[in-house]
Amino acid sequence: MSLFDNTEHAFSSKSDAELKKAHYLFQLIGSSTLTNFGTLFFKLPFAVNIPLVKPVIRETIYKQFVGGETAEQGVEVAKDLYKYGVSSILDYSVEGQTEESEFDHVKDVMLHLVTLAKNNPEIPFVVFKPTAFGRIELFEKVGKKQELNVEEQKRWESVRSRFDEVCKAGFEADVNIMIDAEETWMQDSADDLTDEMMVKYNVKRPLIWNTLQMYRHDRLAYLKKMFEKAEREGYYLGYKVVRGAYMEKERARAQAEGYPSPIQPSKEASDRDYNAAVRFIVENHERFGLFAGSHNEYSCELLIKLMNEKGIKASDRNFWFGQLFGMSDNISFNIAHLGFNIAKYLPYGPIKEVMPYLIRRAQENTSVAGQTGRELGLIKKELERRKSK
């Protein structure tokens, strides 16, 4: 029997009506035909503005996977989750900015989130994507060590300044700053910039956290290289370890442009490297912070086992489990019940602006083998348990 089969703990925060709504929603998501139609429909620029469409989205997929339209609404959801020992990471899920004024706006939002996190213990991390602070083409050019013109150099210094301002705010407030990973063709410069922030601010503990996507075949070697560097230079490393989010896009681009795919040859290889990264970090835990972002029950059980073997306390502030809001509550709430640190990624933002995120969530549930069926089975089990009481 899995550690995560206890549905009473898993759905302790949900009413019968909320469970029934979630069951219906996962049934819809489980249909690839409906999901593909919805994806196509909601990519149309006018779709969300059609009468009744927005209210339907708000009460279904939006409510399941998003914490609200504003950070303050997200905090209220976070407070409810925290009653059950589950923390939250407010994720400003607005994408596709291209202008300097938009990048500055996101930076200001992040500074506001740092203040919220400082004053609300249920929010242990502030997270942002590198391309929320600068154009992806600029990250790519810097990563390839291509010469920048005067305007590009100025914009890159602005990117560095935005990174530093948010990381410094986190350092002064003692709030963890997590930086998401993105596509391989821009990631080298983001990694370098994040490491620069780690050297500067991870002087007492892991406070700046980078992200490793283990469906990349080079990430385990990168992790070990960064460990050697941190050991030499005497700073701490924080890593969110995930399997990854851009596989189809990465493979298609590699094929179109004629370079070797950066993606693992199989899911088994991704799983192997994910678990190997977790083992390596636990083995060297004095130097590391780990945020294990996973909906894989075996990987979560493995980390619990490794922490217990190493004598790492469940409450150690440098070790976290993480899942997405609206998914895998059986993992999140059972981990919380065992006393380990767990945080849900809690997106927020206006409906129209978070549609790309919602579409990815629906597609992810459809494409991950067994994910929707597992969610449905557990919800049904809990509804039956409640009925038989």
VENQUI-V234725 format. One line per field, one symbol per residue. ss: DSSP state (2 for helix, 1 for strand, 0 for the rest). psi: psi as a letter, one per 20 degrees, with the letter a starting at -180 (. if undefined). burial: I if it has 24 or more other C-alpha atoms within 12 Angstrom, else O. A space follows every 50 residues. Layout:
ss = ???
psi = ???
burial = ???
This chain:
ss = 00000022220000022222222222222002222222222200002220 00222222222222210000222222222222000011111100000002 22222222222222222220000011111222000222222220000002 22222222222222222222222001111100022222222222222222 20000001111110010022222222222222200011111100002222 22222220000010002222222222222222202221111110002222 22222222220000000011111100002222222220000111111100 222222222222222220002222222222222222200
psi = pqijiohgghkhiprgghghghggghgghiohggghgggggiiphighip pigghgggiehghhiqirhrhhhhhgghhghhhjjorqoponlprjqiqh hhghggghghhghggghhioiiniqpqqqgjiirqhhggggghjkqpqrg gggghhhhggggghgghgggghilppppoqqbqhiihghggghghghggh ilhhrohpprppoiipijhghgghghggghggikrqppppprgrjkgggg ggggghikqppiqqirhhhggghghhgggggghkihiqqponoqjohghg hggggggghikpqhjpijpqqprqpiqlhhgghhgghijqpppponqqrq ghijghghghgghghhhopigghgggggggghghghhi.
burial = OOIIIIIIIIIIIIOOOOIIIIIOIIIIIIOOOOIOOIIOOIOOOOOIOO OOOOOOIIOIIIIIIIIIIIIIOIIIIIIOIIOIIIIIIIIIIIIOOOOI OOIIOIIOIIIIIIIIIIOIIIIIIIIIIIIIIIIIOIIIIIIOOOOOOO OOOOIIOIIIOIIIIIIIIIIOIIIIIIIIIIIIIIIIIIIIIIIIIIII IIOOIIIIIIIIIIIIIIIIOIIIOIIOOIOOOOIIIIIIIIIIIIIOOI IOOOOOOOOOIIIIOOOOOIIIIIIIIIIIIIIIIIIIIIIIIIIIIOII IIIIOIIOOOOIOIOIIIIIIIIIIIIIIIIIIIIIIIOIIIIIIIIIII IIIIIIIIIIIIIIIIOOOOIIIIIIIIIIIIIOOOOOO
